[in-house]
Amino acid sequence: SADVGLAAREINMGADDLSKRTEEQASSLEETAATTEELAASVKASAQASRNAAAIANEAMGAAQSGGAIAGQAVEAMARIESASQKISDIIRVIDDIAFQTNLLALNAAVEAARAGDAGKGFAVVASEVRTLAQRSSEAAKDITALISSSNMEVGEGVKLVRQAGDQLSQILASSQKVAATIADISSASGEQANGIDEMSQAVAHLDEMTQANAALSEQSAASAASLSTRIGQLNDLVAAFKTGPVAGHAIAPPRAASSEPARLRQMAESAFVQKAPASRAPTAAPATRAPAKKVANSRASDSGWEEF
């Protein structure tokens, strides 16, 4: 019973230690579950932000595409303006040539009017006015030509700038497409991470529930082990206080080890049997011969006490 009590105490200590460790593990799993839930919420928020960024990048890409198209249209418009200016310059040159020829004709008319004398004075006045108009037309044509030349230069610079803007918008469009593709990949990866962390959170929550159940079972085991240890202690007290029945003429012997008691009882029984054999062969029973029978009775009482034990 002492060995059983020691084993029960060891079981009780092991159950208590297992219960404490299980409670600590359950507490750690609760913290892990809370952290996992926070991480899952953060990853979901990041995934949503990535999707929003992807939408904004797509809008920027669309704006860049529209800007590139507008820039292309502006370049085409500038080219048309440049072509029209060139045509106007050609027309002005024709006007300048006509003014020059008109001036020559007016000069010739003035010469002929001078030859005609008084009869050609009126014609000379008309020729002079025509010459003046031709000169003014020539000067105006020169001014228009200068303005058109300057306008053509400005249009050329504008065409260059618009083309550069178109090239920049094309680069922005290409970069926007790359950014949109990258953000789409990030959004997809964030979504997969969110799903994975959500599954991990559910697994941790399930593990937490199992650990809580194990902790409850460990507490029950510890309580059962403690109860068993208490009952073993009570049994040890009862065994220590247990005494065999009294034998006449003998003092109550203290309890001995379980390993030596059966051998002692067998010796007592054998000695009683040896003393009983001569008494059975005697023809008459003498009063003095009852002492061995008393010993046999004592031996039987001892056997009866052993059976009760």
C-alpha positions in Angstrom: 0.0 0.0 0.0 2.9 2.3 0.6 4.2 1.7 -2.9 0.7 2.3 -4.3 0.5 5.6 -2.3 3.8 6.7 -3.7 2.7 5.9 -7.2 -0.6 7.7 -6.6 1.3 10.8 -5.4 3.5 10.7 -8.4 0.4 10.4 -10.6 -1.1 13.3 -8.8 2.0 15.4 -9.3 2.1 14.5 -13.0 -1.5 15.3 -13.4 -1.1 18.7 -11.7 1.9 19.5 -13.9 0.0 18.3 -17.0 -2.9 20.5 -16.0 -0.7 23.6 -15.5 1.1 23.0 -18.8 -2.2 22.5 -20.6 -3.6 25.7 -19.1 -0.5 27.6 -20.2 -0.7 26.1 -23.7 -4.4 27.1 -23.8 -3.5 30.7 -22.8 -0.8 30.8 -25.4 -3.2 29.5 -28.1 -5.8 32.1 -27.1 -3.1 34.9 -27.6 -2.1 33.2 -30.8 -5.7 33.1 -32.0 -6.2 36.8 -31.1 -3.0 37.7 -32.9 -4.0 35.6 -35.9 -7.4 37.3 -36.1 -5.7 40.7 -36.0 -3.3 39.7 -38.7 -6.1 38.4 -40.8 -8.0 41.7 -40.4 -4.9 43.6 -41.3 -4.2 41.4 -44.4 -7.8 41.8 -45.5 -7.5 45.6 -45.1 -4.3 45.5 -47.2 -6.0 43.4 -49.8 -8.8 45.9 -50.0 -6.4 48.8 -50.2 -4.5 46.9 -53.0 -7.8 46.5 -54.9 -8.5 50.2 -54.4 -5.0 51.1 -55.6 -5.5 48.8 -58.6 -8.8 50.6 -59.5 -7.0 54.0 -59.1 -4.1 52.7 -61.3 -6.6 51.6 -63.9 -8.3 55.0 -63.8 -4.9 56.7 -64.2 -4.0 54.4 -67.1 -7.3 55.3 -68.7 -6.6 59.0 -68.2 -3.1 58.5 -69.7 -4.6 56.8 -72.7 -7.0 59.6 -73.2 -4.2 62.2 -72.8 -2.1 60.3 -75.3 -5.0 60.2 -77.8 -5.6 64.0 -77.2 -1.9 64.7 -77.7 -2.0 62.7 -80.9 -5.0 64.7 -82.1 -3.2 67.9 -81.2 -0.2 66.9 -83.2 -2.4 66.2 -86.1 -4.1 69.6 -85.7 -0.8 71.4 -85.5 0.3 69.6 -88.7 -2.8 70.7 -90.4 -2.3 74.3 -89.2 1.3 74.1 -90.5 0.1 72.9 -93.9 -2.5 75.6 -94.1 0.0 78.2 -93.2 2.3 77.0 -95.9 -0.6 77.2 -98.4 -1.3 80.8 -97.2 2.3 81.6 -97.7 2.1 80.4 -101.2 -1.0 82.5 -101.9 0.7 85.5 -100.4 3.6 85.0 -102.7 1.2 84.9 -105.7 -0.4 88.1 -104.4 3.0 89.7 -104.1 3.8 88.7 -107.7 0.5 90.1 -108.9 1.2 93.4 -107.1 4.6 93.5 -108.6 3.2 93.0 -112.1 0.5 95.5 -111.4 3.1 98.0 -110.4 5.0 97.4 -113.6 1.8 97.9 -115.7 1.0 101.1 -113.8 4.5 102.3 -114.5 4.1 101.5 -118.2 0.7 103.2 -118.2 2.2 106.4 -116.7 4.9 106.4 -119.4 2.4 106.1 -122.1 0.2 108.8 -120.6 3.2 111.1 -120.5 3.8 110.5 -124.2 0.1 111.3 -124.9 0.4 114.7 -123.5 -2.6 116.5 -122.3 -4.9 113.8 -123.6 -3.3 111.2 -121.3 -3.2 113.3 -118.1 -6.4 111.5 -116.7 -5.0 108.1 -117.6 -1.8 109.1 -115.9 -3.6 109.9 -112.7 -5.4 106.5 -112.8 -2.1 104.7 -113.5 -0.5 106.5 -110.5 -3.3 105.3 -108.2 -3.1 101.8 -109.5 0.7 101.9 -108.9 0.1 103.1 -105.3 -2.4 100.3 -104.7 0.0 97.8 -106.1 2.8 99.0 -103.8 0.5 98.9 -100.8 -0.6 95.4 -101.8 3.0 94.3 -102.1 3.9 95.7 -98.7 0.8 94.1 -97.1 1.8 90.8 -98.8 5.3 91.1 -97.3 3.9 91.7 -93.8 1.5 88.8 -94.1 4.4 86.6 -95.3 6.4 87.6 -92.3 3.5 86.9 -90.0 2.9 83.6 -91.6 6.6 82.7 -91.4 6.6 83.5 -87.7 3.3 81.6 -87.2 4.8 78.6 -89.0 7.8 78.7 -86.6 5.5 78.8 -83.6 3.4 76.1 -85.0 6.5 74.0 -85.6 7.6 74.5 -82.0 4.1 73.6 -80.9 4.1 70.5 -82.9 7.4 69.5 -81.3 6.1 70.2 -77.8 2.9 68.3 -78.4 4.9 65.3 -79.8 7.1 65.4 -76.7 4.0 65.5 -74.6 2.6 62.6 -76.5 5.8 60.6 -76.0 5.7 61.4 -72.3 2.1 60.3 -72.1 3.0 57.1 -73.9 5.7 56.5 -71.3 3.3 57.3 -68.5 0.8 55.0 -70.1 3.3 52.2 -70.2 4.4 52.8 -66.6 0.7 52.9 -65.5 0.1 49.6 -67.2 3.1 48.1 -65.3 2.0 49.6 -62.0 -1.6 48.4 -62.6 -0.3 44.9 -63.4 2.0 44.9 -60.3 -0.9 46.2 -58.1 -3.1 43.5 -59.5 -0.5 40.8 -58.6 -0.2 42.3 -55.1 -4.0 42.4 -54.7 -4.2 38.7 -55.8 -1.4 37.7 -53.5 -3.0 39.7 -50.6 -6.3 37.9 -51.3 -4.6 34.5 -51.2 -2.8 35.5 -48.0 -6.1 36.7 -46.5 -7.7 33.3 -47.3 -4.7 31.4 -46.0 -4.6 33.4 -42.7 -8.4 33.0 -42.4 -8.0 29.2 -42.6 -5.1 29.3 -40.2 -7.2 31.4 -37.8 -10.0 28.9 -38.0 -7.5 26.0 -37.4 -6.0 27.9 -34.4 -9.4 28.5 -33.0 -10.3 24.8 -33.4 -7.0 23.9 -31.7 -7.8 26.3 -29.0 -11.1 24.6 -28.4 -9.4 21.2 -28.3 -6.8 22.6 -25.9 -9.5 24.0 -23.6 -11.2 20.6 -23.6 -7.8 18.9 -22.8 -7.3 21.4 -20.0 -10.7 20.5 -18.6 -9.8 16.8 -18.8 -6.4 17.5 -17.2 -8.1 19.3 -14.3 -10.5 16.4 -13.9 -7.6 13.9 -14.0 -5.7 16.0 -11.5 -8.8 16.1 -9.2 -9.2 12.3 -9.6 -5.5 11.7 -8.9 -5.8 13.9 -5.8 -8.9 12.0 -4.6 -7.1 8.7 -5.3 -4.0 9.9 -3.3 -6.3 10.9 -0.4 -8.0 7.5 -0.4 -4.7 5.7 -0.6 -3.5 7.7 2.4 -6.7 6.7 4.3 -6.1 3.1 3.3 -2.5 3.3 4.5 -3.8 4.6 7.9 -6.3 1.8 8.1 -3.6 -0.8 7.2 -1.2 0.7 9.7 -3.9 0.5 12.4 -5.1 -3.0 11.5 -4.4 -5.7 14.2 -5.0 -9.5 14.0 -7.3 -11.2 16.5 -5.8 -11.8 20.1 -4.4 -15.3 21.1 -4.8 -16.6 24.6 -1.6 -16.4 26.5 0.1 -14.3 23.9 0.4 -10.5 23.6 -0.8 -8.8 20.5 2.1 -8.7 18.2 2.8 -5.6 16.1 2.2 -5.9 12.4 5.1 -7.3 10.4 6.0 -7.1 6.7 3.7 -9.0 4.4 6.6 -11.1 3.1 7.5 -12.8 6.5 4.0 -13.3 8.0 2.9 -16.3 5.9 6.1 -18.2 6.7 5.7 -17.6 10.4 2.1 -18.9 10.3 3.1 -22.0 8.5 5.8 -22.7 11.1 3.2 -22.4 13.9 0.8 -24.7 12.1 3.5 -27.4 11.5 4.6 -27.3 15.2 0.9 -27.6 16.3 0.5 -30.7 14.0 3.6 -32.3 15.4 2.4 -31.8 19.0 -1.1 -33.1 18.2 0.0 -36.5 16.7 1.2 -38.3 20.0 -2.1 -37.3 21.8 -4.2 -39.1 19.2 -2.3 -42.4 19.8 -2.8 -42.5 23.6 -5.5 -45.0 24.8 -6.7 -42.6 27.5 -6.7 -38.8 27.6 -4.8 -37.6 30.7 -5.4 -34.1 32.0 -1.7 -33.3 31.5 -2.0 -34.0 27.8 -4.4 -31.2 27.1 -1.7 -28.6 26.9 -0.8 -29.5 23.3 -4.5 -29.4 22.3 -4.5 -25.9 23.7 -1.5 -25.1 21.5 -3.4 -26.5 18.5 -6.3 -24.3 19.4 -4.0 -21.4 19.6 -2.6 -22.4 16.2 -6.1 -22.7 14.8 -6.9 -19.3 16.2 -3.8 -18.0 14.4 -4.9 -19.6 11.2 -8.4 -18.1 11.7 -6.8 -14.7 12.2 -4.7 -15.1 9.0 -7.9 -16.0 7.1 -9.6 -12.9 8.5 -6.6 -10.8 7.4 
